[in-house]
Structures are given as C-alpha cells and as structure tokens.
Amino acid sequence: MSIADKSSLRHAQFGDSSRRIRLQTFVRLRWLAVAGQTVTVLIVWRLLDFPLPLIEALLLIAALAAANLFLSYRFSPTHRLEPTAAFALLGFDLLQMAGLLFITGGLANPFAPLICVPVIISFASQPLLPSLALLALAIVCTTALAFTPYSVPWYPDHALAVEPVMQVGVWCAIASMMSFAAFYAYRVSHEATQLADALAATELVLEREKHLSQLDGLAAAAAHELGTPLATITVVAKEMQRELGNDERYAEDVALLRSQSERCRDILRRLTSLSTDNEEHMRRLPLSSLIEEVTAPHRQFGIEIKLIEASSRHGEPVGNRNAGILYGLGNLIENAVDYAHSTVTLTVEHGAEIVAVTIEDDGQGFAPDVLLRIGEPYMSSRPASQDRAGGLGLGLFIAKTLLERSGAILSFSNRQPEGSGARVRIEWPRWRMETDQ
C-alpha cells in the first residue's frame, strides 16, 4: 500500500455516518414511550383508583405525542440526525420523563429508573461530548426529583412515607446505574463502530489490490478492441500514400499519418502481450514467487531481508494469485522492517499438510500490552521516537483479517531471549493455498 493510500485510510471517517441515527428510529421509540406512559397512567387512575394529577400527566404525554407528530410531518422518515439535533430530542425526552415522575412521587415512584433510558440511548449512538452533557442534565433532574412536593399515587387511606435515607439510596442507585450503563453502552458501541470502520477499510484495500491485478486484462481487452479500427486506418493510410506520394502538398502529412499508425500498432501489440506472455505468471504463483513478490518492495530501506527456505522448491504449492495474501504478508514484512535494527528473517516451509511462513526481526519485540491486544483495530499512530511495537493498529488488523480470510492461522510472539525481536507465524492448510481463491 502506498503512502497516499495509508494516509487516506487513516483520515477516512467511516464512523461519522454510522453515528447519525434515522429520525424515524427516534419517532418509533417515542411512540412506544407515549403508549407505555398512557397505559400506565390509565391503569393507576382507573384500575387501581389511585389519586394522581391526571390532567398534568396527560398534558405531558400529549406534549411528547405532539412533538412526534411535528417531527413526522416536518422531516422525511429517512432524515438522519446530527449530534446536536439528537441531543435536543433526547434532552426533551429526558425533561418530559422527569416532569412526569416529578408530579407522581419523584424518586419514590417505582418507574424512576426509566430516567436513565435517554442517557443510555445517547451513549450507545452519539458522540461522547453531547452524551456527557445529557448525563449531567439527567443527574440534575434526578436530584430535583428528590424534592418533589407530590406524593406517589397510593391508597387514600394509607400514607406512603419515604424516609430521606431511602431517597438518598434511590438517588445513588439511579445515578450509579445510569453512569455504569452509559459507560458500558458507549464502550460496546465504540468498539462495534471501530470494528465496522476497520472492516470497511479492509474491503477497500482488497478491492484496490484486485483492481490493480486486473489492469493488465483490461489493457489487453482495450488493445483488442482498438485493433480493428487501427487496421482500417493503416490500410487507408497506405492507399493514400500510394495515390498521393508524389504530391508535394500531401506527401509529408500522409507519411506522418502512416508512421503514427504503425507506432500505435506497436503499442497495442505490447499491451496485448501483457495478457499472453505474462498471464500465467500473473494468475498462478508458486510459493517462492509469492514470497519474492512481497519482499521485493522492502529491500531498499537498509534492512537485510534474509530468506530461509526450510523445504525444497521441488513440489512447492502453486496457487492462484490472491490479493489478500499479497497485501497481508507485505504489511507484516513492512512492520518487521520498520522495527528491525538490521535484519528481518523469513522462514518458508511446506509439507503435505501445511504451508508456513515465519517472519522474525531483531528489534525490541512486541510490547506486553500490545501482545495482549494484537490485531485489534485500535486506531493509534506510532510516535517517531517509539522503539517498541506499540503503534500497530489498522494496518495490522487489515493484514490479519485478509490472511485469515485466506484460511491462515496467525500467531504473534517475541523471540527468546526477551528483547531479541518479534516473531509472526502464518500457517495455512496446504489445500487452501492451492485451492482457487
């Protein structure tokens, strides 16, 4: 992968659009909230016959329903919300829920934990900063619920007294549950988004590699299609030269026309040869040729790349050209060259059952924390002064994913003794290497 390609992948913001939720999703959740609140209020008022401020409660529910109707009328169902708009809607939902709880007993209301719902939704779907602002607003609302003058709906002849200590306990329970659930939702959502971004980048890399490997076929096809009209032009040029060759007005132009048509024919002949002379080399690769192709671009950086062939080339596996394997091995070799002091060693072996490539460098090896999380798509950039392999991120994830798609099993470790370099072993079942990819 070129420097420009790496830069474009590093700055690609795959996750921005994934955090913009459709308005229709919010609308449907709100209708569910309207239905649930309405049913609950009617059951408490009608079935249980508890006294409660019915008009105020219905007005708050109607406000939520009216906002829903306005949004459905004003915006398209496919409209996606910006983070600020999502914060405003979730803030409105939070205040509406807090108002409903405030007039029905505050923290003594058994439905008080529902005030956490908008916060959890925000942390699961929105950026961190507006989510933290919503969490702070929710804490303020929860605190306000402790000072409500309204009593919880209950039997008229029984006084339901909630002691201050219980109020504090409920406040602490709601605040801690809200904070923990919000953090948990954010981490799960963030890792899922990060993984989706990395997989999208993987697909882009794979498509690019496949596209490059098919350019020779496209060039040959273009040469074939252009051959017929060019042959006609050449025949006409010859006829014109025969008829007008003695005419001083046109002789030079006709000769130029014929020479340029011959030049075009030579160019098309060379393009056609890309498909005929090198087709087998491009389509089928022995293991030794594959290794040479992935190591060649990295021999110009002052690091010796030592190749050890533990098995004879006789009977080596030959498989179809696989862009994923080429990119994956190339990326691992590039990482080894980056961190090596002077030498990178490639050990290639094959047998009746397996094909294995081991890449070792004489650097400092993998840092312990990196070794535990190797291959995760954490988007970190390595500082220029960093000596240990602590900056592995998206590139290694892409390489690992592409190689695993080809059937490989990867293992990462440090050479012994400690600090003598890193080791990566890639192992395929032989039949996977030789199967059409």
C-alpha positions in Angstrom: 0.0 0.0 0.0 1.4 3.4 -0.9 1.9 6.3 1.5 -1.1 8.1 -0.1 -3.3 5.1 0.4 -2.4 4.8 4.0 -3.0 8.5 4.6 -6.4 8.3 3.0 -7.4 5.3 5.1 -6.1 6.9 8.3 -8.2 10.0 7.7 -11.2 8.3 6.4 -14.2 8.9 8.7 -16.2 5.7 8.2 -17.9 6.1 11.6 -19.4 9.6 11.3 -22.4 8.5 9.3 -22.9 5.3 11.4 -23.5 7.6 14.5 -26.2 9.6 12.7 -29.4 7.8 13.6 -32.5 8.0 11.5 -35.2 10.3 12.8 -37.7 7.5 12.2 -36.0 5.4 14.8 -36.4 8.1 17.5 -40.0 8.6 16.4 -40.9 5.0 16.8 -39.2 4.8 20.2 -41.1 7.8 21.3 -44.5 6.4 20.2 -43.6 3.4 22.3 -43.0 5.7 25.2 -46.3 7.5 24.6 -48.2 4.3 24.6 -46.4 2.9 27.7 -46.9 6.1 29.7 -50.6 6.4 28.7 -51.4 2.8 29.6 -49.5 3.2 33.0 -51.4 6.4 33.9 -54.8 5.0 33.0 -54.1 1.8 34.9 -53.1 3.8 38.0 -56.0 6.1 37.7 -58.8 3.8 36.5 -57.9 0.3 37.6 -56.0 0.9 40.8 -58.1 4.0 41.6 -55.1 5.9 43.0 -55.3 9.7 43.2 -52.9 11.4 40.8 -52.7 14.7 38.9 -54.3 13.2 35.8 -54.6 16.4 33.7 -50.9 17.4 34.2 -49.8 13.8 33.4 -51.9 13.7 30.2 -50.6 17.1 29.2 -47.0 15.9 29.5 -47.8 12.8 27.5 -49.6 14.9 24.9 -46.6 17.2 24.6 -44.4 14.2 23.6 -47.0 13.0 21.2 -47.3 16.5 19.6 -43.6 16.7 19.2 -43.6 13.3 17.5 -46.4 14.4 15.1 -44.5 17.6 14.3 -41.2 15.7 13.5 -43.1 13.2 11.4 -44.7 16.0 9.4 -41.7 18.2 9.1 -38.9 15.8 8.2 -38.6 12.8 5.9 -38.5 9.3 7.6 -35.0 8.8 6.2 -33.6 12.0 7.7 -30.6 11.4 9.8 -30.0 13.5 12.9 -26.9 15.5 13.6 -25.4 15.0 17.1 -26.8 18.4 18.2 -30.3 17.6 17.0 -30.2 14.1 18.6 -29.1 15.8 21.9 -32.0 18.2 21.7 -34.5 15.4 21.2 -33.1 13.2 23.9 -32.9 16.2 26.2 -36.6 16.8 25.6 -37.4 13.2 26.3 -35.4 13.4 29.5 -37.2 16.5 30.7 -40.6 15.1 29.8 -39.9 11.9 31.7 -38.5 13.9 34.7 -41.7 16.1 34.7 -43.9 13.1 34.7 -42.0 11.5 37.5 -41.9 14.8 39.4 -45.7 15.0 39.6 -46.1 11.3 40.5 -43.9 11.0 43.5 -40.3 11.6 42.3 -37.8 9.1 43.5 -40.5 7.2 45.4 -42.1 6.3 42.0 -41.1 2.7 41.1 -40.7 3.9 37.5 -38.0 6.4 38.4 -35.1 4.4 36.9 -36.6 5.0 33.5 -35.0 8.4 33.5 -31.8 6.5 32.6 -33.2 5.5 29.2 -32.4 8.6 27.1 -28.9 8.7 28.6 -28.2 5.1 27.7 -29.5 5.7 24.1 -27.3 8.7 23.7 -24.1 6.9 24.9 -24.9 4.0 22.6 -25.4 6.1 19.5 -24.0 9.6 19.8 -20.5 11.2 20.3 -19.1 11.4 23.8 -19.3 15.1 24.5 -23.1 15.6 24.0 -23.7 12.3 25.8 -21.8 13.6 28.8 -23.8 16.8 28.8 -27.0 14.7 28.7 -25.7 12.7 31.6 -25.1 15.8 33.6 -28.6 17.0 32.8 -30.0 13.7 33.9 -28.2 13.9 37.3 -29.7 17.4 37.8 -33.2 16.1 37.0 -32.7 13.1 39.3 -31.7 15.4 42.1 -34.7 17.6 41.5 -37.0 14.5 41.8 -35.9 14.1 45.4 -37.5 17.5 46.3 -40.9 17.0 44.7 -43.9 18.1 46.8 -46.1 15.5 45.2 -46.7 12.2 46.8 -46.5 8.9 45.0 -50.1 7.6 43.9 -51.2 5.3 46.6 -54.2 4.1 48.6 -56.0 7.2 50.0 -56.3 5.7 53.5 -52.6 4.7 53.7 -49.8 7.2 53.9 -46.7 6.0 52.0 -43.8 7.8 53.7 -40.4 7.5 52.1 -37.6 8.3 54.5 -34.8 10.7 53.5 -32.2 7.9 53.8 -34.3 5.8 51.3 -34.4 8.9 49.0 -30.7 9.2 49.1 -30.3 5.5 48.5 -32.6 5.6 45.4 -30.7 8.6 44.1 -27.4 6.8 44.4 -28.8 3.7 42.8 -30.2 5.6 39.8 -27.0 7.7 39.4 -24.7 4.7 39.6 -26.8 2.6 37.3 -27.1 5.5 34.8 -23.3 6.0 34.8 -22.4 2.4 34.6 -24.9 1.6 31.9 -23.9 4.6 29.9 -20.2 3.7 30.1 -20.9 0.1 29.1 -23.1 1.1 26.2 -20.5 3.6 25.0 -17.7 1.1 25.1 -19.7 -1.6 23.3 -20.9 0.8 20.7 -17.5 2.4 20.2 -15.8 -1.0 19.7 -18.5 -2.1 17.3 -18.1 1.1 15.2 -14.4 0.8 15.3 -14.6 -2.8 14.0 -17.1 -1.8 11.3 -14.7 1.0 10.2 -11.7 -1.3 10.1 -13.7 -3.9 8.1 -14.8 -1.2 5.6 -11.1 -0.2 5.2 -10.2 -3.9 4.7 -12.7 -4.2 1.9 -11.3 -1.0 0.3 -7.8 -2.4 0.4 -8.9 -5.7 -1.0 -10.8 -4.2 -3.8 -7.9 -1.9 -4.7 -5.5 -4.9 -4.8 -7.9 -6.8 -7.0 -8.3 -3.8 -9.3 -4.6 -3.5 -9.7 -4.2 -7.1 -10.5 -6.8 -6.9 -13.2 -5.4 -3.8 -15.0 -3.4 -6.0 -17.4 -6.5 -7.8 -18.5 -8.3 -4.5 -19.1 -5.3 -3.2 -21.1 -5.3 -6.3 -23.3 -9.1 -6.0 -23.9 -8.7 -2.4 -24.9 -5.9 -3.3 -27.3 -8.0 -6.0 -28.8 -11.0 -3.6 -29.3 -8.8 -0.9 -30.8 -7.0 -3.3 -33.2 -9.8 -3.4 -35.8 -10.2 0.4 -36.4 -6.5 0.9 -36.3 -6.0 -1.7 -39.0 -8.5 0.1 -41.2 -6.7 3.4 -40.6 -3.4 1.7 -41.6 -4.9 0.4 -44.8 -6.3 3.7 -45.7 -3.0 5.5 -45.0 -1.2 3.1 -47.3 -3.7 3.7 -50.1 -3.4 7.5 -49.6 0.4 7.2 -49.7 0.3 5.2 -52.9 -2.0 7.7 -54.5 -0.6 11.0 -53.1 3.0 10.0 -52.5 4.3 12.1 -55.4 2.2 15.2 -54.5 4.4 17.6 -52.5 1.4 19.1 -50.8 0.3 15.9 -49.1 3.3 13.6 -49.2 4.8 14.6 -45.8 1.4 14.5 -44.0 0.5 11.1 -45.4 3.9 9.7 -44.4 3.4 11.0 -40.9 0.0 9.5 -40.7 1.2 6.1 -41.7 4.2 6.2 -39.3 2.0 7.1 -36.4 -0.5 4.4 -37.2 2.4 1.9 -37.2 3.5 3.3 -33.8 0.0 2.8 -32.4 0.1 -0.8 -33.7 3.3 -1.5 -31.8 1.9 0.0 -28.6 -1.2 -2.2 -28.9 0.9 -5.2 -29.6 2.8 -4.6 -26.4 -0.4 -4.2 -24.4 -1.8 -7.4 -25.8 1.4 -9.2 -24.8 0.6 -8.4 -21.1 -2.2 -10.9 -21.3 -0.4 -13.5 -23.4 3.2 -13.6 -22.2 2.6 -13.0 -18.5 -0.9 -14.3 -18.0 0.2 -17.5 -16.3 2.7 -15.6 -14.1 0.1 -13.2 -13.1 -2.7 -15.7 -12.5 -0.7 -18.6 -10.9 2.1 -18.1 -8.4 4.4 -20.7 -6.9 5.1 -20.1 -3.2 8.7 -19.0 -3.9 7.5 -16.4 -6.4 4.8 -15.1 -4.0 7.5 -14.6 -1.3 9.8 -12.8 -3.7 7.0 -10.5 -4.8 6.0 -9.4 -1.3 9.6 -8.9 -0.1 11.0 -7.1 -3.1 9.5 -3.7 -2.3 11.1 -3.7 1.2 14.7 -4.4 0.3 15.6 -0.8 -0.3 15.5 0.5 3.3 18.9 -0.6 4.7 17.5 -3.6 6.4 18.7 -7.0 5.3 15.9 -9.4 4.5 17.2 -13.0 4.9 15.2 -15.8 3.3 15.4 -19.3 4.7 13.7 -22.0 2.6 13.3 -24.9 5.0 11.8 -27.0 2.3 12.9 -27.7 -1.2 11.3 -25.8 -4.0 10.5 -29.1 -5.7 6.9 -29.8 -5.1 6.2 -26.4 -3.6 2.5 -25.3 -3.6 1.2 -23.3 -6.6 -2.0 -21.3 -6.2 -4.0 -18.6 -7.8 -2.9 -15.1 -7.2 -4.6 -13.8 -4.1 -4.6 -10.1 -3.4 -5.4 -10.6 0.3 -2.4 -12.9 0.8 -0.1 -10.5 -1.1 -1.2 -7.5 0.9 -1.3 -9.3 4.3 2.2 -10.7 4.0 3.5 -7.4 2.6 2.1 -5.5 5.6 3.7 -7.9 8.1 7.1 -7.7 6.4 6.8 -3.9 6.3 6.1 -3.8 10.0 9.1 -6.1 10.7 11.4 -3.9 8.5 10.2 -0.8 10.4 11.1 -2.2 13.8 14.2 -4.2 12.9 17.7 -3.0 13.8 19.4 -4.7 10.9 17.9 -8.0 9.8 14.5 -9.5 9.1 14.4 -13.2 8.6 11.7 -15.1 6.6 11.5 -18.8 7.0 9.3 -20.6 4.5 8.4 -24.2 4.8 5.8 -26.5 3.2 4.8 -30.1 3.5 2.0 -32.4 2.5 -0.4 -30.8 5.0 0.7 -27.3 5.8 2.4 -24.2 4.4 4.0 -21.9 6.9 5.8 -18.5 6.7 7.6 -17.2 9.8 8.7 -13.5 9.9 11.2 -12.5 12.6 13.0 -9.2 13.2 15.9 -8.3 15.5 14.2 -5.3 17.1 12.8 -4.9 20.6 9.8 -7.2 20.1 6.2 -6.6 20.9 5.4 -4.5 24.0 3.5 -6.7 26.5 0.3 -4.6 26.4 0.3 -4.8 22.5 0.9 -8.5 22.5 -2.3 -9.0 24.6 -4.4 -7.0 22.1 -2.6 -7.7 18.9 -4.8 -7.4 15.8 -7.5 -5.2 17.4 -8.4 -2.2 15.2 -7.5 0.4 17.7 -6.6 3.5 15.6 -3.4 4.5 17.2 -0.4 6.1 15.4 3.1 5.3 16.5 5.3 8.1 17.6 8.6 8.6 15.7 10.6 8.0 18.8 8.8 4.8 19.8 11.2 1.9 19.9 8.8 -0.9 20.7 6.0 -2.2 18.6 3.3 -0.2 20.3 1.8 1.6 17.3 0.3 -1.4 15.5 -3.3 -0.7 14.6 -5.5 -0.5 11.5 -2.8 -1.8 9.1 -2.1 -4.9 11.1 -5.8 -5.5 11.6 -6.4 -5.4 7.8 -3.4 -7.7 7.2 -4.6 -10.2 9.8 -8.2 -10.1 8.6 -7.2 -10.7 4.9 -4.9 -13.5 5.8 -7.5 -15.2 8.0 -9.9 -15.0 5.1 -7.5 -17.0 3.0 -7.5 -19.7 5.6 -4.4 -18.8 7.6 -3.8 -19.0 11.3 -1.6 -16.3 12.8 0.4 -16.4 16.0 2.3 -13.4 17.4 5.1 -13.8 20.0 8.5 -12.5 21.0 11.8 -14.3 20.2 13.8 -15.6 23.1 15.6 -14.3 25.0 13.4 -11.4 25.8 14.0 -8.3 23.7 15.7 -10.1 20.8 12.8 -9.3 18.3 9.3 -10.2 17.3 8.0 -13.3 15.6 4.9 -13.7 13.5 4.0 -17.2 12.1 1.4 -17.6 9.4 0.2 -21.1 8.7 -2.2 -22.4 6.0 -3.6 -25.9 5.3 -1.8 -26.7 2.0 -5.1 -27.4 0.2 -6.2 -23.8 1.0 -3.1 -22.4 -0.7 -3.7 -24.5 -3.8 -7.5 -24.0 -4.0 -8.9 -21.4 -6.4 -9.3 -18.2 -4.4 
